[in-house]
Amino acid sequence: MLYTHENLLRTAMTFASIDIGTNTVLLLVARIDTTGAMTTLLHEQRIPRLGKGVDARNELADDAITRVITVLTEYREIIDSTAVDRVVVCGTSAVREAANRLQLVERVRREAGFELEVLSGDEEALWAFRGALTGILQGSRCTVIDVGGGSTEVSVGDRYSISERISMDIGSVRITERFFRHDPPTHAELEAAIEVIEDNLQHAARFSFSGSTLVGVAGTATTLAVLAQGLQTFDVRRVSNYRLTRERVEELFRQLRAIPSEKIRGLSSVMEGRHDIITAGTLIVREIMAHFRFEDMVVSERGLRYGLALREWERARDGA
């Protein structure tokens, strides 16, 4: 679609986007100018693990919903103290799968004052891809992977169009809860997880990855960048556009699979809330890189919440 001078925004706008995932709840406040260029003003992360047990029970636990409401109430106060033009709040894998998701929607509206939109897997893949590309400088063609807690999205395209995208029911929380009964997981548990991951990756076998740069977004990818560099705290300047080789991902996986989660917790402050699921997340990344023959992966701290902000900017631009 071509955009004329008349339907372009005349001034920059500020957007708040909240991504309610299976493990995390993320807040972004960003300024987008009249050309679509985005500047991050604020970002926050909390780890209430909404999706705990959803894979087995198919519903959200009351205490998990309460934890998310607490986070959203805090985010509401942050947003209310900021000059924000538009707010978007979206739920992903755990929310769309839960039989009682309307309970969460209603409590979010009543207690936090937000309208919660439940994204389909296809929508999640699309906007994670668009968000990732707002921070990628090199390469015209990208394969974006978003390894979340409940699902993993794979999208292929460029800055103008997406040729392929898929959402698969493999995520770090889901794989951990379904297969890992020991800490650290046994060889048999890892093999069972690998079999399911590989079965899911077959759904993307028809994708054309040739000539594309692999880009990893979300917590698993950024955590691996932190661990690879031995960082004790998160540093966005060192994580953004960090290049992880397949060999280094393999080394990290072998390290993580061999030690209990409490020891993983001590590797870096970013492991808090991820220490018990990062082995599964790393396994998913490892299998994707091997299966689709990527030798390295560029890490982006951007992803779905950036894509949602961009979506709202485009809607405002088009008068929606």
JOLINGI-V350620 format. One record per residue. N is the residue number from 1. D_CENTER is the distance of its C-alpha to the mean C-alpha in Angstrom with 1 decimal. Layout:
# JOLINGI-V350620
((N;D_CENTER) (N;D_CENTER))
This chain:
# JOLINGI-V350620
((1;27.8) (2;29.9) (3;29.8) (4;33.1) (5;34.0) (6;34.7) (7;31.3) (8;29.4) (9;28.5) (10;31.2) (11;29.4) (12;26.1) (13;23.9) (14;21.5) (15;18.5) (16;16.4) (17;13.1) (18;11.6) (19;8.3) (20;9.7) (21;7.5) (22;9.6) (23;9.7) (24;8.8) (25;10.0) (26;9.2) (27;12.0) (28;12.8) (29;16.4) (30;17.2) (31;20.5) (32;20.8) (33;24.3) (34;26.5) (35;25.3) (36;21.6) (37;21.0) (38;18.4) (39;19.0) (40;16.8) (41;19.1) (42;17.1) (43;13.8) (44;13.6) (45;11.6) (46;13.1) (47;12.6) (48;14.8) (49;13.4) (50;14.2) (51;13.9) (52;16.5) (53;19.1) (54;17.8) (55;18.0) (56;21.7) (57;22.8) (58;20.9) (59;20.9) (60;19.4) (61;21.6) (62;23.5) (63;22.7) (64;18.9) (65;19.4) (66;21.6) (67;19.2) (68;16.6) (69;19.7) (70;20.7) (71;17.5) (72;17.7) (73;21.4) (74;20.7) (75;18.3) (76;21.1) (77;23.6) (78;21.6) (79;21.2) (80;24.8) (81;25.9) (82;24.4) (83;25.7) (84;22.9) (85;23.9) (86;21.2) (87;18.6) (88;15.9) (89;14.3) (90;12.1) (91;11.4) (92;9.4) (93;10.5) (94;12.7) (95;14.2) (96;15.2) (97;16.7) (98;18.6) (99;22.3) (100;22.6) (101;19.7) (102;22.4) (103;23.4) (104;20.1) (105;20.4) (106;24.0) (107;23.4) (108;20.7) (109;23.3) (110;26.2) (111;25.1) (112;22.5) (113;23.7) (114;20.6) (115;20.4) (116;17.4) (117;16.2) (118;14.9) (119;12.9) (120;14.0) (121;12.0) (122;13.7) (123;12.8) (124;9.0) (125;9.6) (126;11.9) (127;10.3) (128;7.1) (129;10.2) (130;12.3) (131;10.2) (132;9.9) (133;13.6) (134;14.6) (135;14.4) (136;15.8) (137;19.5) (138;20.8) (139;21.1) (140;21.7) (141;19.9) (142;16.4) (143;14.4) (144;10.7) (145;8.7) (146;5.1) (147;6.1) (148;5.1) (149;8.2) (150;10.0) (151;9.2) (152;8.4) (153;8.8) (154;11.3) (155;12.9) (156;16.0) (157;17.9) (158;19.0) (159;19.2) (160;21.5) (161;20.3) (162;17.9) (163;20.1) (164;18.0) (165;14.8) (166;14.1) (167;11.9) (168;13.2) (169;13.7) (170;12.7) (171;10.2) (172;11.1) (173;12.7) (174;14.3) (175;15.8) (176;17.0) (177;18.6) (178;20.1) (179;21.6) (180;21.9) (181;25.0) (182;26.1) (183;24.8) (184;24.4) (185;24.0) (186;27.1) (187;27.5) (188;28.1) (189;24.8) (190;22.9) (191;24.9) (192;24.2) (193;20.4) (194;20.8) (195;23.0) (196;20.5) (197;17.7) (198;20.3) (199;21.5) (200;18.1) (201;17.9) (202;21.3) (203;20.0) (204;18.8) (205;22.1) (206;23.5) (207;20.9) (208;22.5) (209;20.6) (210;23.8) (211;23.7) (212;20.0) (213;18.0) (214;15.0) (215;12.0) (216;9.1) (217;5.9) (218;3.6) (219;6.3) (220;8.2) (221;9.0) (222;9.9) (223;11.8) (224;13.6) (225;14.7) (226;16.0) (227;17.9) (228;19.2) (229;20.8) (230;22.0) (231;20.7) (232;21.5) (233;19.3) (234;16.2) (235;17.7) (236;15.6) (237;18.6) (238;18.6) (239;14.9) (240;14.5) (241;15.8) (242;16.7) (243;17.9) (244;17.5) (245;20.2) (246;20.2) (247;23.0) (248;21.2) (249;18.3) (250;21.1) (251;22.9) (252;20.0) (253;19.6) (254;23.3) (255;23.4) (256;20.7) (257;22.2) (258;25.6) (259;25.1) (260;24.5) (261;21.5) (262;23.7) (263;24.5) (264;20.9) (265;20.5) (266;23.2) (267;21.7) (268;19.8) (269;19.1) (270;15.3) (271;15.9) (272;16.8) (273;14.8) (274;13.3) (275;16.7) (276;17.3) (277;14.2) (278;13.5) (279;16.3) (280;14.8) (281;11.5) (282;13.9) (283;16.0) (284;13.5) (285;12.9) (286;16.7) (287;17.6) (288;15.7) (289;17.4) (290;20.7) (291;20.7) (292;20.1) (293;22.0) (294;19.8) (295;21.6) (296;19.0) (297;15.4) (298;14.7) (299;11.9) (300;10.3) (301;9.1) (302;8.4) (303;6.0) (304;6.1) (305;8.3) (306;10.4) (307;10.8) (308;12.0) (309;14.3) (310;15.6) (311;16.3) (312;18.3) (313;20.1) (314;21.1) (315;22.4) (316;24.4) (317;25.7) (318;26.9) (319;28.4) (320;26.2))
